[in-house]
Amino acid sequence: MNFEILKRREVVAVSSALLGLIVLAVVIIGIAAYVIGIYNGLQVTKMRVAESWSGIDVQLKRRTDLIPNLVETVKGYAKHEREVFQKVTEARSALMGAKDAKEAAAADNMLTGALKSLFAVAENYPELKASDNFKELQDELSDTETKIAAARQFYNSNVLDYNTKIKVLPSSIVAGAFGFTQSEFFEAEEAEREPVKVKFE
């Protein structure tokens, strides 16, 4: 009789231990799935930032490709404006050599300022403003400026989403554990916030 009671108690103890292990395993699997879900969400958001940066990069490349033609066209009419041409060329080179969003934004701001000077010079040459080649370059540059602004807005929106996920709980814990770092916004300097004016009346 005592043997049967002991045996039943043993079975209950083993069943309780087994149930405890099952519950523990389910909790561990649940926590792991939750962490994996947060990690994957961070990775997706990080990839969106990279993808939206490529949109800016394409437009900046298009812009830098237009600059030599624009400079050569203006040079044909305003040969003595060497300093302006040099600043545009230096700014273009800096933009082409930028390694991240912060460097690209600084170089883009420098190029925007240099282009403003270039177009100010063009104001003094009515024959240049009337040139079909110059007008075509103006239109292309204006279109590119619009696309850069849209790409910048899209990129910054994705950066905001990504940086927010890194800062808020519980994703900030996972982000810190896996080494996720904040992305830089692509920002224009205060003096450069106005777009380049490329239309002449």
C-alpha positions in Angstrom: 0.0 0.0 0.0 2.8 2.4 0.9 4.6 1.4 -2.2 1.7 2.4 -4.4 1.3 5.8 -2.7 5.1 6.4 -3.1 4.9 5.4 -6.7 2.0 7.7 -7.3 3.8 10.6 -5.6 6.8 9.9 -7.8 4.7 10.0 -11.0 3.1 13.2 -9.8 6.5 14.7 -9.0 7.9 13.7 -12.4 4.8 15.0 -14.2 5.1 18.3 -12.3 8.8 18.6 -13.2 8.0 17.7 -16.8 5.2 20.3 -16.9 7.5 22.9 -15.4 10.1 22.1 -18.1 7.5 22.4 -20.8 6.3 25.8 -19.5 9.9 27.0 -19.2 10.6 25.9 -22.7 7.5 27.7 -24.0 8.5 30.9 -22.2 12.1 30.7 -23.6 10.8 30.1 -27.1 8.3 32.9 -26.7 11.0 35.4 -25.6 13.3 34.2 -28.3 10.6 34.7 -31.0 9.8 38.2 -29.6 13.5 39.2 -29.7 13.9 37.8 -33.2 10.8 39.7 -34.3 12.2 43.0 -32.9 15.6 42.2 -34.5 14.0 41.6 -37.9 12.0 44.8 -37.6 15.2 46.7 -36.9 16.9 45.1 -39.9 14.0 45.9 -42.2 14.0 49.5 -41.1 17.8 49.7 -41.5 17.4 48.3 -45.0 14.8 51.0 -45.8 17.3 53.7 -44.7 19.9 52.2 -47.0 17.4 51.9 -49.9 16.2 55.5 -49.5 19.8 56.7 -49.3 20.4 55.1 -52.7 17.6 57.3 -54.0 19.4 60.4 -52.9 22.7 59.0 -54.2 21.3 58.5 -57.7 20.0 62.1 -57.8 23.2 63.6 -56.4 25.1 61.6 -59.1 22.8 62.9 -61.8 23.3 66.4 -60.4 27.1 66.1 -60.4 27.0 64.8 -64.0 25.1 67.9 -65.1 27.7 70.3 -63.5 30.5 70.0 -66.0 28.2 70.7 -69.0 26.7 73.7 -67.1 30.1 75.1 -66.2 31.4 74.7 -69.8 28.3 76.5 -71.1 28.7 79.4 -68.7 32.5 79.5 -69.4 31.8 80.1 -73.0 30.2 83.4 -72.1 31.9 84.4 -68.9 35.6 83.3 -69.2 36.9 85.6 -66.5 34.8 84.1 -63.7 37.4 81.6 -62.8 36.8 81.7 -59.0 33.2 80.8 -59.4 34.0 77.9 -61.7 36.7 76.6 -59.3 34.2 76.7 -56.4 31.7 74.7 -58.4 34.3 72.2 -59.4 35.6 71.8 -55.8 32.1 71.4 -54.4 31.3 68.8 -57.1 34.5 66.8 -56.3 33.6 66.9 -52.5 30.1 65.6 -53.2 31.4 62.8 -55.4 33.9 61.8 -52.7 31.4 61.9 -49.8 31.4 58.6 -47.8 28.2 59.0 -45.7 25.1 61.1 -45.3 26.8 63.8 -43.2 29.6 64.3 -45.7 27.2 64.3 -48.6 24.9 66.8 -46.9 27.9 69.2 -46.3 29.2 68.8 -49.8 25.7 69.2 -51.2 25.3 72.4 -49.2 28.6 73.7 -50.6 27.6 72.8 -54.2 24.2 74.5 -53.7 26.0 77.7 -52.7 28.4 77.4 -55.6 25.6 76.9 -58.1 23.8 80.0 -56.7 27.0 82.0 -57.5 27.2 80.5 -60.9 23.6 81.4 -61.7 24.2 84.9 -60.3 27.1 85.2 -62.8 24.8 84.0 -65.6 22.4 86.8 -64.8 25.0 89.3 -66.3 25.0 87.6 -69.7 21.7 87.9 -71.6 23.1 85.8 -74.6 23.9 83.0 -72.1 20.4 83.1 -70.7 18.9 82.9 -74.2 21.1 79.9 -75.2 19.0 76.7 -75.8 21.8 74.6 -74.3 21.8 76.7 -71.1 18.0 76.5 -70.9 18.0 72.7 -71.3 20.6 72.4 -68.5 18.5 74.7 -66.3 15.5 72.5 -66.8 17.4 69.3 -66.1 19.0 70.8 -63.0 15.6 72.1 -61.8 14.1 68.7 -62.2 17.0 67.1 -60.4 16.7 69.6 -57.5 13.0 68.6 -57.1 14.0 64.9 -57.1 16.7 65.5 -54.6 14.3 67.2 -52.3 11.8 64.4 -52.5 14.5 61.7 -52.0 15.9 63.7 -49.0 12.4 63.8 -47.4 11.9 60.0 -48.0 15.3 59.2 -46.6 14.9 61.4 -43.5 11.5 59.9 -42.8 13.1 56.4 -42.8 16.0 57.6 -40.7 13.5 59.0 -38.2 11.6 55.7 -38.0 14.8 53.7 -37.6 16.3 56.0 -35.0 13.1 56.0 -33.0 13.1 52.2 -32.9 16.6 52.3 -31.6 15.7 54.7 -28.8 12.4 53.3 -27.5 11.8 50.3 -25.3 11.9 47.3 -25.8 13.6 47.6 -29.2 16.3 49.7 -27.7 17.5 46.8 -25.6 17.7 44.5 -28.7 19.3 47.3 -30.7 22.0 47.8 -28.1 22.7 44.1 -27.7 23.2 43.7 -31.5 25.1 46.9 -32.1 22.5 48.9 -34.1 23.6 52.6 -34.2 21.7 55.7 -35.3 21.8 57.0 -38.9 22.5 60.6 -39.8 19.8 62.8 -41.3 20.5 64.4 -44.6 20.1 68.1 -43.7 20.6 71.3 -45.5 22.2 74.1 -43.6 20.0 77.0 -42.8 21.5 79.3 -45.4 21.0 76.6 -48.1 17.4 75.6 -47.4 16.1 77.6 -50.4 16.4 75.6 -53.6 18.8 76.8 -56.4 16.9 79.2 -58.6 17.5 78.1 -62.1 14.8 79.9 -64.1 15.5 83.3 -65.7 12.8 85.6 -67.0 
